[in-house]
Amino acid sequence: MFIEEGVNVVICEAHRGGQFDATNFVQRPAITAITKISRDHVENLGGNLQHIAWHKSGIFRDQALALSVPQDQEVEGEIERRAAEIGAPFQFISNKKALLEFLENDQIENIPPEQRENCALAAKIAHGFLHQSLDGREVLA
């Protein structure tokens, strides 16, 4: 469908997981990202957070930037291990630091605390994609 329509950019959210998810069809993504991993997927992806992290990090691809919000310690270790195994350059983002690249302090305070993580992740994804699209030229925020 995307090819038929001539789509240049697709933002695709995995449904329940990553490794075996039906949406995991993109072989050369520009960027992959993981939001906060919690126990809401235990029934489908495994009995503990580390197993869920293994599944979620299945979206990573060799040479494609992989990002994540801060996670529980056991989850961070699994995500870092999988990124290295797959060959994906990886980084955890700092919420406040990522948001300060695009917003003023008083603007950040207006974002509800529970939304700041995902806002920071979205901002880093957009910035990373634009940076790649411009062949490394500086992106003006």
MDTraj code that builds the backbone (N, CA, C; nanometers):
import mdtraj as md
import numpy as np

residues = "MET PHE ILE GLU GLU GLY VAL ASN VAL VAL ILE CYS GLU ALA HIS ARG GLY GLY GLN PHE ASP ALA THR ASN PHE VAL GLN ARG PRO ALA ILE THR ALA ILE THR LYS ILE SER ARG ASP HIS VAL GLU ASN LEU GLY GLY ASN LEU GLN HIS ILE ALA TRP HIS LYS SER GLY ILE PHE ARG ASP GLN ALA LEU ALA LEU SER VAL PRO GLN ASP GLN GLU VAL GLU GLY GLU ILE GLU ARG ARG ALA ALA GLU ILE GLY ALA PRO PHE GLN PHE ILE SER ASN LYS LYS ALA LEU LEU GLU PHE LEU GLU ASN ASP GLN ILE GLU ASN ILE PRO PRO GLU GLN ARG GLU ASN CYS ALA LEU ALA ALA LYS ILE ALA HIS GLY PHE LEU HIS GLN SER LEU ASP GLY ARG GLU VAL LEU ALA".split()
xyz = np.array([
    [0.0816, -0.1184, 0.0000],
    [0.0000, 0.0000, 0.0000],
    [0.0868, 0.1260, 0.0000],
    [0.1883, 0.1303, 0.0862],
    [0.2727, 0.2494, 0.0937],
    [0.3455, 0.2734, -0.0381],
    [0.3950, 0.1668, -0.0991],
    [0.4662, 0.1792, -0.2267],
    [0.3708, 0.2255, -0.3358],
    [0.2534, 0.1640, -0.3398],
    [0.1537, 0.2009, -0.4409],
    [0.1150, 0.3478, -0.4313],
    [0.1080, 0.3989, -0.3099],
    [0.0678, 0.5378, -0.2880],
    [0.1844, 0.6362, -0.2991],
    [0.3057, 0.5849, -0.3134],
    [0.4217, 0.6722, -0.3261],
    [0.4576, 0.7449, -0.1978],
    [0.4353, 0.6813, -0.0848],
    [0.4625, 0.7421, 0.0458],
    [0.6135, 0.7506, 0.0686],
    [0.6598, 0.8665, 0.1132],
    [0.8021, 0.8865, 0.1405],
    [0.8402, 0.8552, 0.2842],
    [0.7510, 0.8837, 0.3780],
    [0.7796, 0.8656, 0.5198],
    [0.6605, 0.7988, 0.5857],
    [0.6888, 0.6983, 0.6688],
    [0.5839, 0.6285, 0.7433],
    [0.6226, 0.6278, 0.8901],
    [0.5297, 0.6646, 0.9749],
    [0.5478, 0.6488, 1.1188],
    [0.4566, 0.5343, 1.1579],
    [0.5161, 0.4283, 1.2081],
    [0.4413, 0.3056, 1.2339],
    [0.4591, 0.2645, 1.3798],
    [0.3509, 0.2462, 1.4492],
    [0.3553, 0.2022, 1.5882],
    [0.3289, 0.0527, 1.5948],
    [0.4183, -0.0188, 1.6637],
    [0.3984, -0.1627, 1.6822],
    [0.2750, -0.1851, 1.7687],
    [0.2060, -0.2904, 1.7418],
    [0.0810, -0.3193, 1.8127],
    [0.1084, -0.3716, 1.9533],
    [0.1494, -0.4960, 1.9668],
    [0.1674, -0.5556, 2.0981],
    [0.3120, -0.5838, 2.1322],
    [0.3964, -0.5778, 2.0382],
    [0.5342, -0.6156, 2.0643],
    [0.6256, -0.5559, 1.9617],
    [0.7316, -0.6217, 1.9339],
    [0.8241, -0.5742, 1.8338],
    [0.8756, -0.6881, 1.7495],
    [0.9393, -0.7831, 1.8134],
    [1.0054, -0.8919, 1.7427],
    [0.9133, -0.9649, 1.6452],
    [0.7961, -1.0036, 1.6891],
    [0.7060, -1.0821, 1.6046],
    [0.5780, -1.0073, 1.5694],
    [0.5802, -0.8757, 1.5840],
    [0.4607, -0.7961, 1.5583],
    [0.4336, -0.7861, 1.4082],
    [0.3069, -0.7836, 1.3733],
    [0.2671, -0.7742, 1.2322],
    [0.3171, -0.6454, 1.1673],
    [0.3415, -0.5422, 1.2468],
    [0.3876, -0.4148, 1.1907],
    [0.5393, -0.4116, 1.1703],
    [0.6076, -0.5172, 1.2081],
    [0.7542, -0.5196, 1.1998],
    [0.7998, -0.5618, 1.0595],
    [0.7529, -0.4901, 0.9598],
    [0.7845, -0.5219, 0.8208],
    [0.8888, -0.4284, 0.7601],
    [0.9163, -0.3182, 0.8253],
    [1.0107, -0.2206, 0.7715],
    [1.1524, -0.2724, 0.7955],
    [1.2230, -0.2989, 0.6889],
    [1.3570, -0.3559, 0.7007],
    [1.4664, -0.2513, 0.7192],
    [1.4434, -0.1290, 0.6727],
    [1.5446, -0.0240, 0.6833],
    [1.4841, 0.1035, 0.7408],
    [1.4439, 0.1000, 0.8673],
    [1.3867, 0.2218, 0.9262],
    [1.4959, 0.3266, 0.9481],
    [1.4555, 0.4510, 0.9502],
    [1.5493, 0.5588, 0.9808],
    [1.5792, 0.5601, 1.1300],
    [1.4753, 0.5430, 1.2104],
    [1.4862, 0.5483, 1.3564],
    [1.3835, 0.4526, 1.4149],
    [1.4206, 0.3889, 1.5253],
    [1.3249, 0.3095, 1.6019],
    [1.3253, 0.3623, 1.7450],
    [1.2154, 0.3448, 1.8155],
    [1.2064, 0.3997, 1.9515],
    [1.1148, 0.3147, 2.0381],
    [1.1440, 0.3154, 2.1668],
    [1.0648, 0.2408, 2.2646],
    [1.0190, 0.3362, 2.3743],
    [0.8893, 0.3349, 2.4017],
    [0.8349, 0.4112, 2.5138],
    [0.8510, 0.3275, 2.6408],
    [0.7988, 0.3758, 2.7508],
    [0.8129, 0.3087, 2.8798],
    [0.7563, 0.1672, 2.8735],
    [0.8370, 0.0712, 2.9148],
    [0.7944, -0.0687, 2.9182],
    [0.7356, -0.0976, 3.0551],
    [0.6154, -0.1542, 3.0528],
    [0.5485, -0.1878, 3.1787],
    [0.4855, -0.3260, 3.1670],
    [0.4171, -0.3652, 3.2688],
    [0.3603, -0.5004, 3.2751],
    [0.2310, -0.5169, 3.1953],
    [0.1873, -0.4162, 3.1230],
    [0.0603, -0.4274, 3.0508],
    [0.0654, -0.5275, 2.9354],
    [0.1851, -0.5731, 2.8979],
    [0.1971, -0.6714, 2.7897],
    [0.2393, -0.8099, 2.8392],
    [0.2354, -0.8328, 2.9695],
    [0.2797, -0.9603, 3.0256],
    [0.2057, -1.0780, 2.9628],
    [0.0766, -1.0658, 2.9450],
    [-0.0034, -1.1765, 2.8919],
    [0.0425, -1.2181, 2.7524],
    [0.0811, -1.1220, 2.6693],
    [0.1188, -1.1520, 2.5313],
    [0.2686, -1.1688, 2.5086],
    [0.3500, -1.1019, 2.5883],
    [0.4933, -1.0984, 2.5588],
    [0.5818, -1.1664, 2.6613],
    [0.5284, -1.2121, 2.7706],
    [0.6132, -1.2808, 2.8664],
    [0.5863, -1.2412, 3.0088],
    [0.6421, -1.3175, 3.0988],
    [0.6114, -1.3040, 3.2398],
    [0.6883, -1.1986, 3.3159],
    [0.7886, -1.1366, 3.2542],
    [0.8626, -1.0342, 3.3278],
    [0.9034, -0.9206, 3.2340],
    [0.9466, -0.8109, 3.2929],
    [0.9808, -0.6918, 3.2148],
    [1.0984, -0.7154, 3.1202],
    [1.1932, -0.7972, 3.1631],
    [1.3091, -0.8248, 3.0784],
    [1.2665, -0.8965, 2.9500],
    [1.1751, -0.9908, 2.9610],
    [1.1262, -1.0625, 2.8426],
    [1.0477, -0.9678, 2.7512],
    [0.9684, -0.8806, 2.8106],
    [0.8944, -0.7813, 2.7313],
    [0.9930, -0.6896, 2.6585],
    [1.1002, -0.6492, 2.7271],
    [1.2025, -0.5640, 2.6651],
    [1.2681, -0.6341, 2.5466],
    [1.2909, -0.7646, 2.5569],
    [1.3478, -0.8406, 2.4453],
    [1.2563, -0.8298, 2.3235],
    [1.1261, -0.8527, 2.3448],
    [1.0296, -0.8435, 2.2351],
    [1.0250, -0.7022, 2.1763],
    [1.0121, -0.6023, 2.2638],
    [0.9990, -0.4639, 2.2169],
    [1.1213, -0.4200, 2.1365],
    [1.2400, -0.4593, 2.1807],
    [1.3617, -0.4185, 2.1104],
    [1.3818, -0.4961, 1.9802],
    [1.2905, -0.5845, 1.9477],
    [1.2935, -0.6536, 1.8192],
    [1.2665, -0.5620, 1.7016],
    [1.2263, -0.4387, 1.7279],
    [1.2075, -0.3412, 1.6193],
    [1.3399, -0.2815, 1.5738],
    [1.4453, -0.2938, 1.6551],
    [1.5748, -0.2363, 1.6206],
    [1.6278, -0.2999, 1.4922],
    [1.7037, -0.2213, 1.4165],
    [1.7657, -0.2690, 1.2934],
    [1.9109, -0.2217, 1.2887],
    [1.9925, -0.3032, 1.2245],
    [2.1336, -0.2725, 1.2071],
    [2.1504, -0.1332, 1.1457],
    [2.2321, -0.0513, 1.2073],
    [2.2666, 0.0831, 1.1612],
    [2.1537, 0.1857, 1.1695],
    [2.0392, 0.1496, 1.2256],
    [1.9292, 0.2463, 1.2421],
    [1.9297, 0.2949, 1.3867],
    [1.9318, 0.4255, 1.4065],
    [1.9314, 0.4824, 1.5404],
    [1.8149, 0.4273, 1.6213],
    [1.8437, 0.3826, 1.7425],
    [1.7420, 0.3306, 1.8338],
    [1.7408, 0.4178, 1.9587],
    [1.6219, 0.4602, 1.9993],
    [1.6050, 0.5472, 2.1157],
    [1.5107, 0.4828, 2.2156],
    [1.5248, 0.5215, 2.3411],
    [1.4312, 0.4775, 2.4443],
    [1.4245, 0.5826, 2.5536],
    [1.3077, 0.5906, 2.6141],
    [1.2957, 0.6698, 2.7362],
    [1.3655, 0.5917, 2.8471],
    [1.3989, 0.6554, 2.9597],
    [1.4581, 0.5817, 3.0709],
    [1.3659, 0.4676, 3.1146],
    [1.4270, 0.3555, 3.1505],
    [1.3533, 0.2350, 3.1881],
    [1.4018, 0.1851, 3.3243],
    [1.3318, 0.0854, 3.3777],
    [1.3807, 0.0169, 3.4967],
    [1.5159, -0.0465, 3.4632],
    [1.6004, -0.0660, 3.5649],
    [1.7373, -0.1126, 3.5434],
    [1.7437, -0.2440, 3.4647],
    [1.6614, -0.3427, 3.5005],
    [1.6647, -0.4715, 3.4306],
    [1.6239, -0.4558, 3.2841],
    [1.5335, -0.3642, 3.2579],
    [1.4865, -0.3387, 3.1220],
    [1.5950, -0.2675, 3.0416],
    [1.6600, -0.1686, 3.1017],
    [1.7661, -0.0957, 3.0320],
    [1.8764, -0.1899, 2.9863],
    [1.9161, -0.2815, 3.0743],
    [2.0213, -0.3770, 3.0395],
    [1.9836, -0.4632, 2.9202],
    [1.8602, -0.5107, 2.9167],
    [1.8144, -0.5955, 2.8062],
    [1.8074, -0.5162, 2.6760],
    [1.7590, -0.3938, 2.6830],
    [1.7500, -0.3102, 2.5626],
    [1.8898, -0.2810, 2.5077],
    [1.9828, -0.2460, 2.5945],
    [2.1200, -0.2184, 2.5504],
    [2.1843, -0.3424, 2.4891],
    [2.1612, -0.4583, 2.5496],
    [2.2169, -0.5834, 2.4987],
    [2.1644, -0.6133, 2.3587],
    [2.0323, -0.6004, 2.3421],
    [1.9709, -0.6287, 2.2117],
    [2.0187, -0.5295, 2.1049],
    [2.0298, -0.4034, 2.1405],
    [2.0782, -0.3035, 2.0440],
    [2.2186, -0.3402, 1.9966],
    [2.3054, -0.3788, 2.0894],
    [2.4419, -0.4183, 2.0533],
    [2.4404, -0.5441, 1.9669],
    [2.3581, -0.6405, 2.0028],
    [2.3464, -0.7662, 1.9277],
    [2.3004, -0.7414, 1.7838],
    [2.2069, -0.6501, 1.7675],
    [2.1499, -0.6197, 1.6363],
    [2.2392, -0.5246, 1.5566],
    [2.3184, -0.4441, 1.6268],
    [2.4050, -0.3468, 1.5597],
    [2.3409, -0.2107, 1.5431],
    [2.2487, -0.1789, 1.6323],
    [2.1789, -0.0503, 1.6268],
    [2.2472, 0.0498, 1.7196],
    [2.2892, 0.1659, 1.6686],
    [2.3390, 0.2699, 1.7593],
    [2.2251, 0.3101, 1.8520],
    [2.2524, 0.3138, 1.9816],
    [2.1442, 0.3265, 2.0785],
    [2.1722, 0.4356, 2.1800],
    [2.0633, 0.5010, 2.2258],
    [2.0759, 0.5954, 2.3369],
    [1.9447, 0.6090, 2.4130],
    [1.9602, 0.6217, 2.5443],
    [1.8470, 0.6604, 2.6283],
    [1.8407, 0.8122, 2.6234],
    [1.7216, 0.8667, 2.6203],
    [1.7094, 1.0118, 2.6158],
    [1.6835, 1.0662, 2.7556],
    [1.7308, 1.1855, 2.7794],
    [1.7017, 1.2580, 2.9024],
    [1.5815, 1.3475, 2.8741],
    [1.4733, 1.3258, 2.9462],
    [1.3496, 1.3988, 2.9175],
    [1.3683, 1.5496, 2.9169],
    [1.4199, 1.6021, 3.0244],
    [1.4336, 1.7475, 3.0374],
    [1.5315, 1.8011, 2.9333],
    [1.6453, 1.7340, 2.9195],
    [1.7466, 1.7795, 2.8242],
    [1.6920, 1.7761, 2.6813],
    [1.6219, 1.6685, 2.6460],
    [1.5655, 1.6575, 2.5106],
    [1.4633, 1.7673, 2.4858],
    [1.3800, 1.7940, 2.5831],
    [1.2777, 1.8972, 2.5660],
    [1.3384, 2.0368, 2.5611],
    [1.4455, 2.0596, 2.6375],
    [1.5097, 2.1911, 2.6372],
    [1.5726, 2.2245, 2.5017],
    [1.5982, 2.1228, 2.4183],
    [1.6500, 2.1488, 2.2841],
    [1.5452, 2.2175, 2.1972],
    [1.4177, 2.2033, 2.2336],
    [1.3090, 2.2529, 2.1496],
    [1.2172, 2.3528, 2.2187],
    [1.2156, 2.3515, 2.3503],
    [1.1219, 2.4347, 2.4254],
    [1.1939, 2.5132, 2.5335],
    [1.1311, 2.6206, 2.5773],
    [1.1807, 2.6963, 2.6919],
    [1.1327, 2.6272, 2.8195],
    [1.2014, 2.6560, 2.9299],
    [1.1680, 2.5938, 3.0582],
    [1.0209, 2.6107, 3.0953],
    [0.9665, 2.7320, 3.0778],
    [0.8271, 2.7549, 3.1164],
    [0.7303, 2.6777, 3.0257],
    [0.7690, 2.6521, 2.9011],
    [0.6848, 2.5713, 2.8127],
    [0.6829, 2.4253, 2.8584],
    [0.7969, 2.3769, 2.9041],
    [0.8045, 2.2389, 2.9530],
    [0.7141, 2.2208, 3.0735],
    [0.7120, 2.3206, 3.1603],
    [0.6291, 2.3118, 3.2808],
    [0.4809, 2.3015, 3.2468],
    [0.4411, 2.3473, 3.1286],
    [0.3009, 2.3381, 3.0867],
    [0.2626, 2.2005, 3.0334],
    [0.3613, 2.1152, 3.0093],
    [0.3327, 1.9789, 2.9633],
    [0.3094, 1.8928, 3.0867],
    [0.1969, 1.8220, 3.0949],
    [0.1731, 1.7362, 3.2114],
    [0.2893, 1.6384, 3.2303],
    [0.3338, 1.6185, 3.3545],
    [0.4499, 1.5325, 3.3808],
    [0.4403, 1.3948, 3.3154],
    [0.3219, 1.3370, 3.3133],
    [0.3069, 1.2024, 3.2568],
    [0.3219, 1.2008, 3.1046],
    [0.3216, 1.3181, 3.0410],
    [0.3369, 1.3254, 2.8950],
    [0.4768, 1.3695, 2.8518],
    [0.5571, 1.4139, 2.9462],
    [0.6888, 1.4688, 2.9114],
    [0.7813, 1.3654, 2.8480],
    [0.7794, 1.2418, 2.8999],
    [0.8647, 1.1370, 2.8437],
    [0.8364, 1.1157, 2.6960],
    [0.7100, 1.0955, 2.6635],
    [0.6746, 1.0690, 2.5243],
    [0.6956, 1.1914, 2.4356],
    [0.6746, 1.3119, 2.4908],
    [0.7025, 1.4345, 2.4144],
    [0.8513, 1.4443, 2.3832],
    [0.9341, 1.4153, 2.4824],
    [1.0789, 1.4200, 2.4619],
    [1.1217, 1.3172, 2.3578],
    [1.0652, 1.1983, 2.3653],
    [1.0986, 1.0939, 2.2686],
    [1.0559, 1.1347, 2.1275],
    [0.9363, 1.1874, 2.1151],
    [0.8875, 1.2320, 1.9835],
    [0.9765, 1.3427, 1.9274],
    [1.0188, 1.4351, 2.0130],
    [1.1058, 1.5440, 1.9681],
    [1.2397, 1.4898, 1.9190],
    [1.2968, 1.3939, 1.9908],
    [1.4248, 1.3353, 1.9496],
    [1.4106, 1.2550, 1.8208],
    [1.2986, 1.1861, 1.8039],
    [1.2744, 1.1121, 1.6796],
    [1.2681, 1.2101, 1.5624],
    [1.1896, 1.3162, 1.5781],
    [1.1755, 1.4154, 1.4705],
    [1.3098, 1.4802, 1.4385],
    [1.3832, 1.5192, 1.5414],
    [1.5128, 1.5829, 1.5212],
    [1.6089, 1.4867, 1.4516],
    [1.6134, 1.3627, 1.4985],
    [1.7019, 1.2633, 1.4380],
    [1.6679, 1.2366, 1.2928],
    [1.5394, 1.2273, 1.2629],
    [1.4969, 1.2030, 1.1250],
    [1.5336, 1.3205, 1.0346],
    [1.5056, 1.4415, 1.0811],
    [1.5390, 1.5594, 1.0005],
    [1.6891, 1.5709, 0.9789],
    [1.7660, 1.5412, 1.0830],
    [1.9123, 1.5462, 1.0727],
    [1.9608, 1.4477, 0.9658],
    [1.9043, 1.3258, 0.9661],
    [1.9411, 1.2263, 0.8642],
    [1.8970, 1.2719, 0.7255],
    [1.7783, 1.3273, 0.7166],
    [1.7235, 1.3702, 0.5875],
    [1.8028, 1.4846, 0.5264],
    [1.8648, 1.5632, 0.6119],
    [1.9438, 1.6770, 0.5644],
    [2.0912, 1.6411, 0.5511],
    [2.1210, 1.5107, 0.5496],
    [2.2581, 1.4616, 0.5338],
    [2.3539, 1.5199, 0.6368],
    [2.3093, 1.5273, 0.7606],
    [2.3953, 1.5712, 0.8677],
    [2.4037, 1.7206, 0.8881],
    [2.3416, 1.7991, 0.8005],
    [2.3420, 1.9439, 0.8216],
    [2.2618, 1.9756, 0.9469],
    [2.2962, 2.0801, 1.0123],
    [2.2313, 2.1157, 1.1387],
    [2.0830, 2.1446, 1.1194],
    [2.0054, 2.0903, 1.2113],
    [1.8615, 2.1153, 1.2118],
    [1.8351, 2.2307, 1.3064],
    [1.7665, 2.3321, 1.2596],
    [1.7314, 2.4447, 1.3454],
    [1.6004, 2.4144, 1.4144],
    [1.6017, 2.4185, 1.5467],
    [1.4806, 2.3875, 1.6236],
    [1.3830, 2.5019, 1.6178],
])
top = md.Topology()
chain = top.add_chain()
for i, resn in enumerate(residues, 1):
    res = top.add_residue(resn, chain, resSeq=i)
    for name in ("N", "CA", "C"):
        top.add_atom(name, md.element.get_by_symbol(name[0]), res)
traj = md.Trajectory(xyz[None], top)
